[in-house]
Amino acid sequence: MINELSENEILDFLMTSDFNEGLNLDELKFLLKKFRNFYRISTCNINNCKDRMESALEESRNTKNECDQKVLIISNEKDQIEKNFNDLLNKKLTWKERMYGKIIIENEIK
């Protein structure tokens, strides 16, 4: 009787039964083995989900760290450019620069 049930019906029986239906020893062994298989499958699924979640979290942490590093690099570059710009604004022009109408940057001379 129990052997003829589908997997879903066996699972429903296992989840709702009080096991006092007068089952013989072979049927109880069969149900115990089915329960063991269902448990193994569900445990594997849970562990698989946990592993995928941990790898996704690790990937998101790595992405966040990379983004933070890029933001820091870009912020440093921005500060350097602002410093150079402010230096040019506050620079006193030489006679040569006034004659040619072009600011000579020290890096260009070298």
N, C-alpha and C positions, 0 to 999 in steps of 0.2 A: 504494500500500500504506500509506504513512504518513498520507496524507490521510484515510483511512477510520477511523483510530483516534480514540477519544474523548479529551477533554481530559485526563482522569486517566491514560489509557494513554500519551499523549504525554509527560506530565510524568514518569511512571515510566520511560519510555524515556530521556528526557533525563538523569534522575538516575542511571541505572544503566548507560548505554551508554559504551563506549570509542570510539565513532564509527569503528570499523574494520569495519563490517558490509557494506561494499561499496555504500554509498548513492551515488546520483548527485548532481550539483550542485543540481538543483532540490529534491530532498528535503533536502539539507543547508541550503539557503536557507530552506525551509519550517520546519525545526527551529530554525534560528537566530531566525527571526521569532517562532515560538511561545515560545522561551526569553525573548526580549525582552519579550513580552507578559506572561508569567508573572512576570518580574522587576519590571516596572512595577507590576503588581497587588500583589505582595508588598511592594514599597517603599512604595507608597501606604498599604497597611494598617499597616505599621510606623510611618510618619510620623503617621498618624491616631491610632494608639495612644499614641505619644509626646506628641502635642499634648493628647489627653484626659488623660493622666497629669500633664502639667505644669499644666493648668488645675485638675485636682483637687488637686494639691499647693498651688497658689496659693490656692485656695479654703479649704483646710484651714489654711494659714498665716493667712489673713485672719480666719477663724473663731477661731483660737487667740488672735490679737491682740485681737479684740473681747472674747473671754472674759476675757483678762488685764486689759483696761481695766475691764470690769464688776466683776471681783473687786477691783481697786484702789479703785474708787468705793465699793463696798459696804463694804470694809474701812475706808475713811476715814469713812464714815457711822457705822459701828459704833464706831469710836474716839471720834467726837464724842458719840455717845449715851452711851457709857460714861463719858466725861469729865463730861457734864451730870449723869448719875446720881450719880457720886462727889461732884460739887460739891453736889448736893442732900443727900446723906447727911452731908456734913461741914459743912453750913451751920448757923450758929447762928440759932435762931428769934428773931424780933423779938416784942415785946409783942403787937402786933396779930395776928401769926400764931398766937401761943399762945391768944389770946382766941377767935379764930374757928375754930381747929383746922384751918386750911388754910394750906398753904405758898403764899406769894405769889411767883410767879416774875417776875423783872424784866421779861421780855419781854411779859408779860401787862399790865403797868402802862401801857406805852406805847400 
